[in-house]
Amino acid sequence: MKKQAGFHTRRNDCLLTFFLLIYVFSWAFFVAIAVASPGPSSRVQGSGSLHDLLYLPGVFAPAFAALALTARAEGRIGVVELLRGITKWQVGARWYVFAIFYMAAIKLATALLYRLSTGNWPQFARIPFVLMLATTIISTPVQAGEEIGWRGYALPRLTNRFGLGTASILLGLIWACWHLPFFFIPGSDNVGQSFPVYLLAVTAISVAMAWIYWRTNGSLLLVMLMHAAMDNTAALVTSPTPATVANPFALPQSPLPWFTTILLWICAAYFLLQMRKEKLRC
């Protein structure tokens, strides 16, 4: 019993170290981006730009930390096992459909709610959905930088202690707060958004991603695909009235982000009911 307790203590210590490493390492680069951005028109990302040199190490920090801690604790076998989730592609077609279209469906349902409540349709993206799908597929490998850490390393360890449902919420809160510097970086997509609403929405998304990770027996490939799809369809529907806030901690006046968040949490409640007693192999 004492030996087992010591094992879990070491796992918990590694998890705390993991979160500390990625916050310190990533935020150092994100703050550097903010300092290097002279104004709102400057690019946060750009091919060959200084921003790329600072941005990529920051967003890949979760993977770097997960691989380093796994190698130290479990050696080569542990690293191979951690990365194995990226190759788990033989899952049912319905899971690919879910990963690709989940956020798009939420956005379209949000547009319908907006229409019913205001009598007007919100603005729809002018980018063809086929192009969104293409960029989703192309950008999926990049999501390994985050998902090896968040879902591959942290989620199973949090689940070991709290259960899958609670772990998905805790990870969502940590994941959302990790993005906080982007609300202050000129040119970032997060500038002008309300961080409290973002925190709620991302936590609900974390629940959905934990659910598909569980249902696909630990497929990191599917959560990477889902992450890419969410990033590329986030602007599918936008408010026709200004939805930006001057203070990132203020609440938005437009109902559109609230509708999106409510729908995400309705879905998250269903996923949490299914996951309430589940565990993940770690």
Stockholm file with secondary structure:
# STOCKHOLM 1.0

chainA/1-282         MKKQAGFHTRRNDCLLTFFLLIYVFSWAFFVAIAVASPGPSSRVQGSGSLHDLLYLPGVFAPAFAALALTARAEGRIGVVELLRGITKWQVGARWYVFAIFYMAAIKLATALLYRLSTGNWPQFARIPFVLMLATTIISTPVQAGEEIGWRGYALPRLTNRFGLGTASILLGLIWACWHLPFFFIPGSDNVGQSFPVYLLAVTAISVAMAWIYWRTNGSLLLVMLMHAAMDNTAALVTSPTPATVANPFALPQSPLPWFTTILLWICAAYFLLQMRKEKLRC
#=GR chainA/1-282 SS CHHHHHHHHHHHHHHHHHHHHHHHHHHHHHHHHHHHCCSTTSCSSCTTSHHHHHHHHHHTHHHHHHHHHHHHHHHHHHHHHHHGGGGCCCSCHHHHHHHHHHHHHHHHHHHHHHHHHHSSCCEECSSCHHHHHHHHHHHGGGGHHHHIIIIIIIHHHHHHHHCHHHHHHHHHHHHHHHTGGGGGSTTCTTTTSCHHHHHHHHHHHHHHHHHHHHHTTSCHHHHHHHHHHHHHHTTSEECSSCCCCSSTTSCCSSSHHHHHHHHHHHHHHHHHHHHTTCCCCC
#=GC SS_cons         CHHHHHHHHHHHHHHHHHHHHHHHHHHHHHHHHHHHCCSTTSCSSCTTSHHHHHHHHHHTHHHHHHHHHHHHHHHHHHHHHHHGGGGCCCSCHHHHHHHHHHHHHHHHHHHHHHHHHHSSCCEECSSCHHHHHHHHHHHGGGGHHHHIIIIIIIHHHHHHHHCHHHHHHHHHHHHHHHTGGGGGSTTCTTTTSCHHHHHHHHHHHHHHHHHHHHHTTSCHHHHHHHHHHHHHHTTSEECSSCCCCSSTTSCCSSSHHHHHHHHHHHHHHHHHHHHTTCCCCC
//
